[in-house]
Amino acid sequence: MSSAKRKILVTGSSGQIGSELVPALRERYGTQNVVACDIKPLQEGSGPFELADVTDREALEGIIRKHRIGSIYHLVSILSAAGEMNPNLAWSVNIESLRNVLDLALQHKMEQVFWPSSIAAFGPHTPRIHTHQLTVMDPNTMYGITKVTGELLCNYYFVKYGLDVRCLRYPGIISWKTPPGGGTTDYAVAIFHGALREGRYECFVAADTVIPMMYMPDAIRAAIEFTSAPRSRLHTHLGYNLAAMSFSARELAKEVKRHLPGFVCTYKPDARQKIADSWPKSIIDDRCSRKDWGWKPRFNLCRTVEDMLNHLRVVVPGPR
Ligand SMILES: NC(=O)c1ccc[n+]([C@@H]2O[C@H](COP(=O)([O-])OP(=O)(O)OC[C@H]3O[C@@H](n4cnc5c(N)ncnc54)[C@H](O)[C@@H]3O)[C@@H](O)[C@H]2O)c1
């Protein structure tokens, strides 16, 4: 996104990704040029913030007019596990908010919209190893269904109206600053807190569950590099596959144990196991991202665990 005179709006700014994307965008484009917006009150931080429900089109339009918004990073979502507990809410929040954003972006002649899709857009019949960019997508969670629908909507607004909408299919995101928001990959964050606080963790997926993951600094850099890429370089306005690493819950626990030898991880799969089993296993094929806009991850499992523990040791109390 260019730092033109019109401002950038980040919806869902208080969530796991938003709380790290907003500071990164403010550093790049200037604090006053990035407006944060969430239904949850802001915990801390400086810069413009609007408390709003973005399924309310009038409220969203009011923010767009007030701040002269020229581009939107639309992060609002009900995630996979939370969505299975309340599918109606997942559909209405995820789809209505996206339609509002796309319609208002057109109406206000915006430069660009960024909307994250997810590996949850894949399903049980998707090839689970080296999952290709264009493949079978038959998700069986409401969250996944909203991601496929959202990708199709974004592509529709690009093809029919020429709106510059950009989607990335994020894998599970690991981070330390903010707790994750009710996804199936939350165990890959909770394990660090359990390990530091109590020296143990009961994992809600089985030890051999493999899911593609990414460390937050890579996820933030991906969003910024992708939205800065020239439009002429892009070949799809459905979601771009995006990959970094892929490991089992057991491999993650083993890597944590290398740093904290007394750590014990046990496994008690719950309803989230079924969701995890319907997603790709290995690093998905992100050759299109690498070729079209130069994507290259920097964090593997080893670097991620080391960096997570370095940060969390300072803030999480515990025996160690
Ligand atoms: N975190 C991941 O592992 C992951 C992986 C793949 C894709 N994604 C996608 O990235 C985006 C951001 O994910 P996240 O992990 O930061 O989610 P999150 O749940 O942590 O944050 C979402 C934010 O949206 C806000 N919100 C919910 N309903 C709202 C409404 N009606 N109006 C305004 N705000 C509302 C919530 O308060 C929350 O702060 C989502 O689209 C998600 O699907 C995330």
The ligand as a Gaussian input file, in Angstrom:
#p B3LYP/6-31G(d) Opt

LIG

0 1
 N       -4.091000     -16.142000      13.893000
 C       -4.000000     -17.124000      13.015000
 O       -3.404000     -18.172000      13.290000
 C       -4.599000     -16.946000      11.641000
 C       -4.341000     -17.913000      10.663000
 C       -4.918000     -17.779000       9.409000
 C       -5.686000     -16.665000       9.105000
 N       -5.924000     -15.723000      10.067000
 C       -6.776000     -14.591000       9.723000
 O       -6.169000     -13.356000      10.074000
 C       -7.160000     -12.429000      10.494000
 C       -6.821000     -11.915000      11.889000
 O       -6.739000     -13.033000      12.755000
 P       -6.374000     -12.895000      14.303000
 O       -5.706000     -14.149000      14.694000
 O       -5.738000     -11.598000      14.571000
 O       -7.848000     -12.930000      14.929000
 P       -8.286000     -12.508000      16.408000
 O       -9.492000     -13.298000      16.752000
 O       -7.132000     -12.537000      17.329000
 O       -8.698000     -10.975000      16.182000
 C       -9.879000     -10.603000      15.522000
 C      -10.303000      -9.269000      16.077000
 O      -11.541000      -8.903000      15.438000
 C      -12.334000      -8.242000      16.426000
 N      -13.751000      -8.325000      16.015000
 C      -14.550000      -9.417000      16.015000
 N      -15.769000      -9.086000      15.570000
 C      -15.738000      -7.759000      15.278000
 C      -16.693000      -6.852000      14.766000
 N      -17.941000      -7.242000      14.464000
 N      -16.333000      -5.559000      14.572000
 C      -15.063000      -5.145000      14.889000
 N      -14.114000      -5.971000      15.378000
 C      -14.448000      -7.262000      15.569000
 C      -12.071000      -9.000000      17.723000
 O      -12.391000      -8.220000      18.857000
 C      -10.569000      -9.294000      17.593000
 O       -9.791000      -8.295000      18.247000
 C       -8.495000     -13.171000      10.417000
 O       -9.115000     -12.911000       9.184000
 C       -8.087000     -14.620000      10.491000
 O       -9.048000     -15.436000       9.875000
 C       -5.398000     -15.844000      11.333000

